[in-house]
Structures are given as structure tokens and as C-alpha cells.
Amino acid sequence: MAAKDFKFEIIKEIGVLSEGSKGWRKELNLVSWNGSEPKYALRDWAPEHEKMGKGITLTEEEAEKLKQLLDRALVG
């Protein structure tokens, strides 16, 4: 599959962590990449989701483990 054939669909917009001065926002979304099972994606997005920056993609299990780790790390 050529890079120009790359497709994504934001299934659910979960939330915005921050916004930069040029309107790009660091968001957590549920995204389907090239028609695959949706995964959690934490990355920067241009204002209308027309472009994206580098980020991380997590399965449901990885997202749950990250939540557990953050819950422990952020206590107190």
C-alpha cells in the first residue's frame, strides 16, 4: 500500500490534552487505521484533523495498563 493510500477514521474523539499557538491540539482519540480494528491514538492534530503529527497508538489492553500505571504514579 502506497503512502498516498493511507486512510484513517476517527471513530470517537475522547479529549484534548493541550493546544498549541497554531491551533494544533494533542488529542486522545479512538482511530481506525486503514480499516483495521480501532485503537487509542495520542497525537497532535491540525485544527480540522486534515494533518497529524507523530504519536502513539495503543490497543485496549495497552491503554488499560497505561491507566493503571498513571493511577499509581499520580497518587498524592
Secondary structure, DSSP 8 states (H G I E B T S, - for coil): --GGG--EEEEEEEEEEEE-TTS-EEEEEEEEETT---EEEEEEE-TTSS-EEEEEEE-HHHHHHHHHHHHHHT--
